[in-house]
Amino acid sequence: MDCIQVAFLWMLDTLHIALSTHAFYFYLVESFGKDLALFIVIWSFPVTVFPRLVDL
């Protein structure tokens, strides 16, 4: 049972890192030099909250 829980948390952490990386890439690479892009909320940014809520 513990192995399943660890695997589940590991997958959630991987999902969180993937979503965070997508948001960082959008803001730091794709939107480089575009000041107004900071006002755009990309879809992956608010979604990063959900895997962390389950981890708690």
Rosetta constraint file for C-alpha pairs under 8 A:
AtomPair CA 1 CA 5 HARMONIC 6.52 0.50
AtomPair CA 2 CA 6 HARMONIC 6.14 0.50
AtomPair CA 3 CA 7 HARMONIC 6.07 0.50
AtomPair CA 4 CA 8 HARMONIC 6.09 0.50
AtomPair CA 5 CA 9 HARMONIC 6.20 0.50
AtomPair CA 6 CA 10 HARMONIC 6.01 0.50
AtomPair CA 7 CA 11 HARMONIC 6.18 0.50
AtomPair CA 8 CA 12 HARMONIC 6.29 0.50
AtomPair CA 9 CA 13 HARMONIC 6.08 0.50
AtomPair CA 9 CA 55 HARMONIC 6.49 0.50
AtomPair CA 10 CA 14 HARMONIC 6.17 0.50
AtomPair CA 11 CA 15 HARMONIC 6.16 0.50
AtomPair CA 12 CA 16 HARMONIC 6.17 0.50
AtomPair CA 12 CA 51 HARMONIC 5.48 0.50
AtomPair CA 12 CA 52 HARMONIC 7.67 0.50
AtomPair CA 12 CA 55 HARMONIC 7.37 0.50
AtomPair CA 13 CA 17 HARMONIC 6.22 0.50
AtomPair CA 13 CA 51 HARMONIC 7.00 0.50
AtomPair CA 13 CA 52 HARMONIC 7.66 0.50
AtomPair CA 14 CA 18 HARMONIC 6.16 0.50
AtomPair CA 15 CA 19 HARMONIC 6.18 0.50
AtomPair CA 15 CA 51 HARMONIC 7.08 0.50
AtomPair CA 16 CA 20 HARMONIC 6.07 0.50
AtomPair CA 16 CA 48 HARMONIC 5.56 0.50
AtomPair CA 16 CA 51 HARMONIC 5.88 0.50
AtomPair CA 16 CA 52 HARMONIC 7.12 0.50
AtomPair CA 17 CA 21 HARMONIC 5.97 0.50
AtomPair CA 18 CA 22 HARMONIC 6.24 0.50
AtomPair CA 19 CA 23 HARMONIC 6.34 0.50
AtomPair CA 19 CA 44 HARMONIC 5.42 0.50
AtomPair CA 19 CA 45 HARMONIC 7.02 0.50
AtomPair CA 19 CA 47 HARMONIC 7.38 0.50
AtomPair CA 19 CA 48 HARMONIC 5.85 0.50
AtomPair CA 20 CA 24 HARMONIC 6.10 0.50
AtomPair CA 20 CA 44 HARMONIC 7.10 0.50
AtomPair CA 20 CA 45 HARMONIC 6.72 0.50
AtomPair CA 20 CA 48 HARMONIC 6.39 0.50
AtomPair CA 21 CA 25 HARMONIC 5.97 0.50
AtomPair CA 22 CA 26 HARMONIC 6.25 0.50
AtomPair CA 22 CA 44 HARMONIC 6.70 0.50
AtomPair CA 23 CA 27 HARMONIC 6.31 0.50
AtomPair CA 23 CA 42 HARMONIC 6.78 0.50
AtomPair CA 23 CA 44 HARMONIC 5.79 0.50
AtomPair CA 23 CA 45 HARMONIC 5.53 0.50
AtomPair CA 24 CA 28 HARMONIC 5.73 0.50
AtomPair CA 24 CA 29 HARMONIC 7.81 0.50
AtomPair CA 25 CA 29 HARMONIC 5.22 0.50
AtomPair CA 25 CA 30 HARMONIC 6.59 0.50
AtomPair CA 26 CA 30 HARMONIC 4.92 0.50
AtomPair CA 26 CA 31 HARMONIC 6.07 0.50
AtomPair CA 26 CA 42 HARMONIC 7.84 0.50
AtomPair CA 27 CA 31 HARMONIC 5.16 0.50
AtomPair CA 27 CA 32 HARMONIC 6.93 0.50
AtomPair CA 27 CA 37 HARMONIC 7.28 0.50
AtomPair CA 27 CA 38 HARMONIC 7.18 0.50
AtomPair CA 28 CA 32 HARMONIC 5.65 0.50
AtomPair CA 31 CA 35 HARMONIC 7.87 0.50
AtomPair CA 31 CA 37 HARMONIC 6.06 0.50
AtomPair CA 34 CA 38 HARMONIC 7.87 0.50
AtomPair CA 36 CA 40 HARMONIC 7.43 0.50
AtomPair CA 41 CA 45 HARMONIC 6.84 0.50
AtomPair CA 41 CA 46 HARMONIC 7.87 0.50
AtomPair CA 42 CA 46 HARMONIC 7.79 0.50
AtomPair CA 43 CA 47 HARMONIC 6.74 0.50
AtomPair CA 44 CA 48 HARMONIC 6.32 0.50
AtomPair CA 45 CA 49 HARMONIC 7.94 0.50
AtomPair CA 47 CA 51 HARMONIC 7.93 0.50
AtomPair CA 48 CA 52 HARMONIC 7.06 0.50
AtomPair CA 49 CA 53 HARMONIC 6.28 0.50
AtomPair CA 50 CA 54 HARMONIC 6.49 0.50
AtomPair CA 51 CA 55 HARMONIC 6.39 0.50
AtomPair CA 52 CA 56 HARMONIC 6.57 0.50
